[in-house]
Amino acid sequence: MNVNKDHVEHYSSLRKHVESVFGRPIQRSSDFDRLSEDIYRKTGEPLSVSTLKRFWGYIPSRTVLSLISLDILSRYAGAASFSAFCAEDSSLFLQEACLSARAIPDGALVEITWDPGRKVLLRHLGEGEDFVVVRSCRSKLREGDLFSTADFILNNPLYIGRIRRGEELLPPYVAGVTGGLTGCRIASQK
């Protein structure tokens, strides 16, 4: 199996499985040291701290992980190899906290955050799934952008099919590609 950009969709799931085996989210530099040690202890295979940091997006990288590294992570997560992990990873039920758009009161403000340091304040526009951006900090979303979404799921990317910016219809957008949403809360109700 050659690793290519088509397999990137499985990276987020592999990170979640590894964190589940590790017993907590990987967020600090010291977490990568401990994870590297735990991987070696459980698989007998070394995986460097810098490789783990690149895979989690803790340090920037323009390259994909080698198949050898992905195989080690997959074995740690309980699969025989990365290709076996991908085959098993075709669907799953999410256990993360979820805020359904339909459960948000009309006119309520919703704050969503994702790394690195993105924060967007949205206003729910009614009983459906429509939102307008009220304020945006370090995000490509802009004040006044309109979009629809059904759910905000922590630790998962937010996929927005269409954004209306004035008269322009923008292409699909993903917030939190690496690591997903880090926060989602109703900031205030109308």
N, C-alpha and C positions, 0 to 999 in steps of 0.2 A: 504494500500500500504506500503510495507516495502522499506526503502531506502537502496539501495545497490550500488555497484560499477557500475552497468549497468546504473544507473541514473545520473552518474557524467557527461555524455555528455550534459545534460541539464543545468548544473551549469553555464557555461559560458554565455549561452543565458539568464538565469535568472538574472545574474549579470548585463548584458546589459539592460534588461528590467527595473530592479530596478534603474539603473543609469539614464535611460531615464525619469522615473517618478520623480526621485530626481532632475533632471535638469542639471547634470554634472557628469564627471567621479569621482569615489571615489579613491583618491590617497594619501591623507595626513591623519595623525592621527585625525586631527580635523574634517575631512569629516565623519568619522565613528561616532563621537559624534553627529553631526548634523543629520546624517541619522537615527540613533537610535531614536532621538527625533521626526523626521518627520514620521517614521514608527508608533510610538506610537500615534502621533497626528492624522494620517490618518486611522489607523486600530483599535486604542484603545488597542493594544496588545504590551507588552514590548518585546524588543529583545536587548540583551546586546551588548555593544560595542565590547567586546572580541569575541563574537560569530560572529559578522560581520567581524572583522579583520581576524578570522580564515577562513571564507568563501571566502574572497577576497585574501587570501594567504599573507596578510600583516604580520601575525605572523604564524610560522610553526604549522602544526597540522597533526597528523596521523589518525584522525578520520573524518568520514563524519558527516555532520550536522544532527541533529535529524529531524524527520518528522515534529514535531511541529514547529521548526524554519523554515524549508523549506516552510511549509504551510503559516506562517506569511509573509515571503518574497514574496511568490506567490500572496497572497491577496493584499499586497502593490503594486505589479506589475499589478494587475487587474484580476487575475484568482481566481477561487473559492478555489483552493487548489493546492498543488504541483502536485498531479496526474492529475488534470485538466490542469495545465500549461504544463506538459509533453505531454499530448494528443494534445494540441493546438500547441505545439512547434515542429511539425514534419518537417516543412520547413519554410523558410522565405527569403525575398530579403534583402541583406546586403546593408546598407546605408553608410558604412565606405569607406574611400578613398582606391582606389585600383590602383596598378601599374601592368599592364599586361606585361608579359614577352615579348610578340610579339611587344610591343611598345618601348622596350628598344633597343637603337642602338647597332649594332654589336661591341663587344669589350668594351662596356661601363662598368664602375665599379658601382656596386650597394651596398649600405650599408644598412644592416638591423639590428635592435636592438630589444631586449626584456628583460624583467626583470628576475632576478636581475642582471643588468649590463652586459648583453650579447651584443656583437657587432661582426658582421661578414661582411667582405668585399668580394663581389663576382664579377667575370667577366662574362659577358654575352658572350656566345660562338657562337652566330650567330643569324639568323633570327628566329629560333625556340624557345625552352623553356629550353635550356641547359645552366648550369652555372658551374663554377669551383670556389672553395673557395680559395681566395688569402690570406686572413688573418682572424684569428679567435681569439677572446678574450673572455675567460670564457665560451666557448661553447663546446659541444661534437663534433661539426663539426671541421675538421682539414684542414690545408692548403693542396690543391691538391684534396680534395674530389670533385667528379663530381656528379651532380644530375640534374633532370628536374623538373620544376614547371611552372604552367601556370600563376599564379597570386600571388602577395603579397598584402594582405588585412590587413590594420591597425586594431588593436584591435581584431584580430582573429589569432588563431594559424596558423603556416605555416606547412602544411602536405607535407612531402617528401616521396614518395612511395619507391624509391630505391636510395641508395647512393653507388657509386663505389669508393672504397678506394684502389688504386693500382689494384691488381688482385681480391680483395675481394668485394663481393656484400653484403652490410649491410642491416639489416631489416629496415622497415619503421621508420621514425623519425618525431617527432613533436617538432617544436620550439615555445616556448611561450605558453605552455599548460595552464598556469594561466595568463589571461590578454591579450594574443595574442601579436602580433608585436606592439612595441611602436614607431617604426620608420622605414621608408623605403624611400630611396631617391637615385637618380642617383648621385653618387659622382663625376664622371667625365666621359667624353665621349672620345673615342679614336680619 
